[in-house]
Amino acid sequence: MSAPVTSGSVTSGSVTSGWGDIRFIGLTLVLMCVPLTSLELVAIELRDADRVSIHPTEPTDVTLIGNGLRSDSGEISAIWTSFPASVEPLDIENKDKNSVRYRITPTAPSSGMAPASGIVAVRAFTANSISRPLLFTVETLPIEVLPPPPETVIRIPMILEGRSPGLAEHKIAIHCEKGKPFVAEVVGARVGCDIDAVLVLHDATGRELTFSDDHPSTGSDPILTFTPEITGTHYLIVRDVEYRGGLRLQVRLTQTPSAAIC
């Protein structure tokens, strides 16, 4: 079993992190001065996760995927967050060097610091290497898996998280009310994912009602706004324009766009 992971200050089996952690900032500055050839020997990388969002006040379990997250001896990389949080590994006995499951628990911010909101960053580091940041949104809305189970009708507001389906499309049944506008949007490019999503809205007969591709505020993350003319089930189609699969994405169904993460 490896020793508890630390992020600047040692706690009992957890990691305390945040912008205010001066010791971590010092580590960052030191690593910036180390020649790249030195870091390449033990390079650590974060490139993916099994979710897009983190809750601002409750624990979030997330699997981070990358390279060199666990050493040959089983030592697990430490995690830094751009917001005050404690972080603890959940799969200490796992031997996979490139995947570690962590629990991220936001802590009360210090005086003068705002709580986590919008888009936040997570980085993995060891004594010799530090990863590029992996981005997440901060969400309090209920979250479902994308695609939802068959016959499931989603009620707004709701967030769905998953991956692009490749040579297929996700079809989401949504309960809509006459005259009540709603917003459907994809968050993918805004968290660093190489996805170019498109949204298409159909009525119950399969007739296309509207669609959204790129958006002037969010680039390749589409935002679709629609006011239903009837109450009933509508169908939202989500896919990558090039039908690339396995790309991390979030679909938000709300009454207003997510200005905080635009």
C-alpha positions in Angstrom: 0.0 0.0 0.0 1.4 3.4 -0.9 1.7 6.3 1.5 -1.1 9.0 1.5 -0.9 11.4 -1.4 0.1 14.9 -0.5 -0.5 18.3 -2.2 1.6 20.8 -0.3 0.4 19.9 3.2 0.0 16.4 4.7 -3.3 15.3 6.2 -4.5 11.9 7.2 -4.9 10.0 4.0 -6.0 13.1 2.0 -4.7 16.0 0.0 -5.3 19.6 0.8 -4.9 21.9 -2.2 -5.9 25.3 -3.7 -4.5 28.5 -5.1 -3.4 29.5 -1.6 -1.0 26.6 -1.2 2.2 28.5 -1.4 4.4 25.3 -1.2 2.7 24.0 -4.3 3.3 27.2 -6.1 7.0 26.9 -5.1 7.0 23.4 -6.6 5.5 24.7 -9.8 8.2 27.4 -10.1 10.9 24.9 -9.5 9.6 22.5 -12.1 9.3 25.4 -14.6 13.1 25.8 -14.3 13.9 22.1 -14.7 15.1 21.2 -18.3 12.5 19.3 -20.2 14.9 16.4 -20.7 14.9 15.9 -16.9 11.1 15.7 -16.8 10.7 13.4 -19.7 12.2 10.5 -17.7 9.2 10.5 -15.3 6.7 12.6 -17.3 3.2 12.6 -15.8 0.2 13.4 -18.0 -3.5 14.0 -17.5 -5.5 13.7 -20.7 -9.0 12.5 -19.8 -11.6 11.7 -17.0 -14.8 9.8 -16.7 -16.8 12.9 -16.0 -17.0 16.6 -16.9 -18.2 18.3 -13.7 -17.3 18.7 -10.1 -19.8 19.6 -7.3 -18.9 22.9 -5.5 -19.7 21.6 -2.0 -20.1 17.8 -2.1 -17.5 15.1 -2.7 -17.1 14.1 -6.4 -15.5 10.7 -7.3 -13.6 10.9 -10.6 -11.3 8.6 -12.5 -8.4 10.5 -13.9 -6.7 9.0 -17.0 -3.2 9.8 -18.3 0.3 8.6 -18.0 2.5 7.9 -15.0 -0.2 8.5 -12.4 1.2 5.5 -10.4 4.8 4.6 -10.0 6.4 1.1 -10.3 6.3 0.9 -6.5 2.6 1.9 -6.4 3.0 5.5 -5.2 0.1 7.5 -6.5 0.6 11.0 -7.9 -0.6 14.0 -5.9 -3.4 16.2 -7.1 -3.6 20.0 -7.2 -6.9 21.8 -7.7 -7.5 25.5 -8.7 -10.0 25.7 -5.8 -9.7 24.8 -2.1 -10.3 21.0 -1.8 -9.1 17.8 -0.2 -8.2 14.9 -2.5 -7.8 11.3 -1.7 -7.2 8.2 -3.9 -9.9 5.5 -3.8 -8.2 2.6 -5.6 -4.9 2.3 -3.7 -4.6 -1.4 -4.5 -5.1 -0.9 -8.2 -1.9 -1.5 -10.3 -3.0 0.5 -13.4 -0.3 3.2 -13.8 -2.4 5.3 -16.1 -5.7 5.5 -14.3 -6.5 6.5 -10.7 -9.8 7.1 -9.0 -9.9 10.1 -6.6 -12.4 11.7 -4.4 -12.4 15.5 -4.6 -14.1 17.3 -1.7 -14.3 21.1 -1.8 -13.4 22.8 1.4 -14.4 26.2 2.8 -12.5 28.9 0.9 -10.1 31.1 2.8 -11.1 34.7 3.6 -11.3 36.7 0.4 -11.5 33.6 -1.9 -14.6 32.8 -3.8 -16.0 29.2 -3.9 -15.5 27.1 -6.9 -17.5 28.1 -9.9 -17.5 28.2 -13.7 -14.5 26.1 -15.0 -11.8 24.8 -12.7 -8.6 22.9 -13.2 -7.0 19.8 -11.8 -3.3 18.8 -12.2 -1.3 15.7 -11.2 2.2 16.1 -9.9 5.1 14.2 -8.4 8.5 15.4 -7.1 9.8 15.4 -10.6 7.0 16.2 -12.9 3.7 18.1 -13.3 0.9 17.6 -15.7 -1.0 20.0 -17.9 -4.3 21.1 -16.4 -7.5 19.0 -17.0 -10.6 21.2 -17.0 -14.0 20.6 -15.3 -17.2 22.5 -14.9 -18.7 23.2 -11.5 -22.3 22.1 -11.3 -25.1 21.7 -8.7 -27.8 20.5 -11.1 -28.7 16.8 -11.1 -26.6 14.7 -13.5 -27.5 11.6 -15.6 -25.4 9.3 -17.7 -25.3 10.0 -21.4 -26.9 8.3 -23.2 -29.8 7.9 -20.7 -31.5 4.5 -20.4 -34.1 3.6 -23.1 -37.6 5.0 -22.6 -36.2 7.6 -20.1 -37.8 11.1 -20.6 -35.6 13.9 -19.2 -37.1 16.8 -17.4 -35.5 20.2 -17.4 -33.2 21.2 -15.7 -30.8 18.3 -16.1 -27.2 17.6 -17.1 -26.1 14.5 -18.9 -22.4 13.5 -19.1 -20.7 10.9 -21.2 -18.8 10.5 -24.5 -19.5 11.0 -28.1 -20.9 7.8 -29.8 -18.7 7.7 -32.9 -20.6 6.5 -36.0 -23.9 7.0 -34.3 -25.7 9.7 -32.3 -27.1 10.2 -28.8 -30.9 10.6 -28.8 -32.3 12.3 -25.7 -36.1 12.4 -25.0 -37.0 15.6 -23.3 -40.3 16.6 -21.8 -41.2 20.1 -23.0 -44.0 22.5 -22.1 -45.9 24.7 -24.5 -44.6 28.3 -24.5 -41.8 27.5 -22.0 -38.4 28.2 -23.7 -35.4 26.0 -22.8 -31.7 25.9 -23.7 -29.7 22.9 -24.8 -26.0 23.2 -25.0 -22.8 21.1 -25.2 -19.8 21.7 -23.0 -16.8 20.0 -24.5 -14.4 22.3 -26.2 -14.6 24.6 -23.2 -13.1 21.9 -21.1 -10.3 21.2 -23.6 -11.9 18.3 -25.4 -11.4 18.1 -29.2 -15.0 17.7 -30.0 -17.0 19.7 -32.6 -20.6 18.9 -31.5 -23.9 19.5 -33.2 -27.4 19.6 -31.7 -30.6 18.8 -33.7 -34.1 19.0 -32.2 -37.0 16.8 -33.5 -40.6 16.6 -32.6 -42.4 13.4 -31.7 -42.9 12.6 -35.4 -39.2 13.0 -36.3 -39.6 16.3 -38.0 -36.6 18.6 -37.5 -37.5 21.7 -35.6 -34.1 23.5 -35.2 -30.4 22.8 -34.9 -27.2 24.4 -33.6 -23.6 24.0 -34.7 -20.9 26.5 -33.7 -21.8 29.5 -31.5 -20.2 32.9 -31.4 -19.8 32.8 -27.7 -18.7 29.2 -27.2 -17.0 28.3 -30.5 -17.6 24.6 -31.4 -19.8 24.1 -28.3 -23.3 24.6 -29.7 -26.1 26.4 -27.9 -29.7 25.7 -29.0 -32.7 27.8 -27.7 -36.2 26.7 -28.5 -39.8 27.5 -27.4 -42.1 24.5 -27.9 -45.5 25.1 -29.5 -47.0 22.0 -27.9 -46.5 20.2 -24.6 -45.0 16.7 -25.1 -41.8 14.8 -25.8 -39.2 16.2 -28.1 -36.0 14.5 -29.1 -32.5 16.1 -29.0 -29.8 14.5 -31.2 -26.2 15.0 -30.1 -23.1 13.9 -32.2 -19.7 15.0 -33.3 -19.8 16.6 -36.8 -17.0 14.2 -37.9 -18.6 11.2 -36.0 -15.6 10.9 -33.8 -16.2 8.7 -30.8 -15.0 8.5 -27.2 -14.8 12.3 -26.6 -15.8 13.7 -23.2 -18.8 15.9 -23.3 -21.6 17.4 -21.2 -25.2 18.2 -22.4 -26.9 20.9 -20.3 -30.7 21.3 -20.4 -31.7 24.4 -18.6 -33.9 27.5 -18.9 -30.9 29.8 -19.4 -27.4 29.5 -21.0 -24.5 28.8 -18.7 -22.9 32.3 -18.7 -20.4 31.3 -16.0 -18.7 28.8 -18.4 -19.0 30.7 -21.6 
